Amino acid sequence: MINLKIPSHLEDKIFEIQESDENVSKIVSYFPFSESEKQEIRSILNKTSFSEFRSIFTDTATEEEWNRNKEQIKKRFSDELFDIDKV
């Protein structure tokens, strides 16, 4: 497992970090990252060409919307995943 020092304001938005050969292969967020957030992550990874960003939802959320609703969004998404197993 890779030990990344991702700031909490970004880590909170990440659903999953996928690894391959001890490298980050994909980062899945709840909503698409802004360009500045992507740049910050690239800097942390020390990979200026990293482009494997994916998001669960395609619409965007402002920082204010995210901060106001993130717990609700995470809970709802988690609940829906568990409901899939029941079908």
Secondary structure as UniProt FT lines:
FT   HELIX           8..11
FT   TURN            12..13
FT   STRAND          14..20
FT   TURN            21..22
FT   STRAND          23..29
FT   HELIX           35..45
FT   TURN            48..49
FT   STRAND          53..55
FT   HELIX           63..86
//
